[in-house]
Amino acid sequence: MRILSILIVILILFSCKSQTNPLIEFNPRTIEGHKTTLAEIADDIEYIPFDNSLSLGNFYMYKLLDSNIYISTREQGIIVFNRNGKFIRKIGAQGRGPGEYHYCMNFDVDPKSKSVYVLDGIIIKVYNGSGQFQRSISLKDYDWRFDNITFYNKKLFVSEAIYQGRAKYSWLILDTNGVLLSKKYNSIPTFDSNLPSDVGTYIFNDDLFYWEQYNDTVFSILPDLNYEPALLFSPGEHRFPKSRFPINPSNLEPFIQFLKTHLQIRLIFETKRFLIIRYYYMIPTIALIEKESQKTYLFKMVPDEVNGTNVGGIINDLDAGIMFQPEYYYVDNNFEYIITWAYPSQIKDRVTSNDFLTTIPKYPDKKQELKNLANSLKETDNQVLMMVRLKEQCRVGKGDFHPQTSHRTVLEPLDSYGS
């Protein structure tokens, strides 16, 4: 009887393993979208205006860590603000002298020591939490350029986009002293290209994920430094060809139309409930893929030539403010937040519009707070951080979803994966 029970258990385990969901595939041509609003997925909204002691101007990226906000800017370098938007300090200084960085488009922060790692060309500059230079980590021995750096699990993950059809590595993994722990060579053969490319990473539920414009696979990096596929981008005519596109400088319209009809990944990140992909295909688009219900929400946007941004996004019926365009994920006290930025002119224009005046949002008191904020802003002030708190049912905890088995919306199953 005991042997029979063991056999039954083994049979059940084998059966469960054999029914593992196949990899899923994202296809912008076949995606079907629904609509939702902020009030349906979130229960609070907060605005953080930054003081104007330093002009942010154009900035490249930002990180939220505990009570601080780190921003890399073209004019000021890397700046640290507190959660109330007050300037605290600069990290290092821009320049070409000892301990200075020339490029600061990509950086990351150790959440424990608060050390800042700046990818400055083929050198990683390391600064302590007070902004003082500590040391450099050279990447010259790898004889290649890198585009992205992520601090993950006490390690440095540096990666590169396939630029002009060439890339030596997909990524390197180093310890914080620069010792190489692991590497992955780029498996896509070299080709001649003048098309754009991009690369990115995101962390969710303590897992690291990597994507690259020409790569069909989004990889999950495992604790043992191996990797496995987490998501696929569908092949087809919507993907960039591995070749050059003839460009006539006197007539760029064919090239512009070509770019519109090909998928360009801008950003990928994940919450407990959603996989969020921002991409360009025909028009700038935000896709929210609901993991449990297998439902997809699509939000089309229109380029704003004045601010160099896009207009549109998720309807903001929390306080009747501007439409929301999620671009960052943050967890604080076990609550999830999605975050974006707004220009003061956008906020001021919104609160004087007829639609704002006639809309009754979920929180009328917050509508008045937004109006007060708009009246206190000048159009030349720094940008305003918008933080939306997801509903409590989306709180982070045990049982979080892994993207390999949860992203099933709009996606087509595959039994194998490519590079």
Buried (B, 14 or more C-beta within 10 A) or exposed (E): EEEEEEEEEEEEEEEEEEEEEBBBBBBBEEBEBEEBBBBEBBBBBBBBBBEEEBEBEEBBBBBBBEEBBBBBBEEBBBBBBBBEBEBEEBBBBBEEEEBBBBBBBBBBBBEEEBBBBBBBEBBBBBBBBEBEBEEBBEBEEBEBBBBBBBBBEEBBBBBBBBBBBBBBBBBBBBEBEBEEEBBBEBEBEEBEBEBEBBBBBBBBBEBBBBBBBBBBBBBBBEEEBEBEBBBBBBEEEBBBEBEEBEEEEEEEEEBEEBBEEBBBBBBBBBBBBBBBBBBBBEEBBBBBBBBEEEBBBBBEBEBEEEEEBBBBBBBBBBBBBBBBBBBBBBBBEEBBBBBBBBBBBBBBBBBEEEEBEEBEBBBEEBBEBBBEBBEEBEEEBBBBBBBBBBBEEBEBEEEBBBBBBBBBBBBBEBEEBEE
